[in-house]
């Protein structure tokens, strides 16, 4: 096999760490008090919905051992 003499097509990626830009990124915008309060309210609503569904759903998931077992009339006649 012979070696290729042309440069790697993506050789510029190896040089990317040496490149320095004179353009600074724009400053990040700070969240306003209303946005922070809205995020907290949304998070609180989601948590309350999960807790509420758990509280409402638990009685349906629990087994009731105090109730007498019902048998059909067909099984009583045998």
C-alpha positions as CSV (number, residue, x, y, z in Angstrom):
1,X,0.0,0.0,0.0
2,X,1.2,3.5,-0.6
3,X,0.7,6.5,1.7
4,X,-1.4,9.4,0.7
5,X,0.6,12.7,0.6
6,X,-2.3,15.1,0.7
7,X,-3.2,16.6,4.0
8,X,-6.1,15.3,6.1
9,X,-9.4,17.0,5.0
10,X,-10.2,18.1,8.5
11,X,-6.7,19.3,9.5
12,X,-8.2,22.7,10.5
13,X,-9.8,21.0,13.5
14,X,-6.4,20.2,14.9
15,X,-5.5,23.9,14.6
16,X,-8.7,25.1,16.2
17,X,-7.3,25.1,19.7
18,X,-4.6,27.5,18.7
19,X,-7.0,29.9,17.2
20,X,-7.9,33.0,19.3
21,X,-10.8,35.2,18.3
22,X,-11.0,38.9,19.0
23,X,-14.8,38.7,19.1
24,X,-16.3,38.5,22.6
25,X,-19.7,36.7,23.0
26,X,-22.6,38.8,24.1
27,X,-23.2,39.0,27.8
28,X,-25.8,36.6,29.2
29,X,-29.1,38.1,30.2
30,X,-30.1,37.8,33.9
31,X,-33.5,36.4,34.6
32,X,-36.0,38.9,36.0
33,X,-37.8,38.3,39.2
34,X,-41.0,37.5,37.3
35,X,-39.2,34.8,35.3
36,X,-37.7,33.3,38.5
37,X,-41.1,33.3,40.2
38,X,-42.7,31.7,37.2
39,X,-40.2,28.9,37.2
40,X,-40.7,28.3,40.9
41,X,-44.4,28.3,40.4
42,X,-44.2,25.8,37.5
43,X,-42.0,23.5,39.5
44,X,-44.3,23.7,42.5
45,X,-47.3,22.9,40.3
46,X,-45.6,19.9,38.9
47,X,-44.6,18.6,42.3
48,X,-48.1,19.2,43.7
49,X,-49.6,17.4,40.8
50,X,-47.4,14.4,41.4
51,X,-48.1,14.3,45.1
52,X,-51.8,14.8,44.5
53,X,-52.0,11.9,42.0
54,X,-50.1,9.7,44.5
55,X,-52.5,10.6,47.3
56,X,-55.5,10.0,45.2
57,X,-54.2,6.8,43.6
58,X,-53.0,5.1,46.8
59,X,-56.4,3.9,48.0
60,X,-57.0,2.3,44.6
61,X,-53.7,0.5,44.8
62,X,-54.1,-0.9,48.3
63,X,-55.7,-4.2,49.0
64,X,-58.6,-4.2,51.3
65,X,-58.2,-7.2,53.6
66,X,-61.1,-6.3,56.0
67,X,-63.8,-6.8,53.4
68,X,-65.3,-10.3,53.3
69,X,-64.5,-12.3,50.1
70,X,-67.5,-12.6,47.8
71,X,-68.2,-15.9,46.2
72,X,-70.6,-16.3,43.3
73,X,-73.9,-18.1,43.7
74,X,-72.7,-20.9,41.4
75,X,-69.8,-21.8,43.7
76,X,-72.1,-21.8,46.8
77,X,-74.5,-24.4,45.3
78,X,-71.8,-27.0,44.6
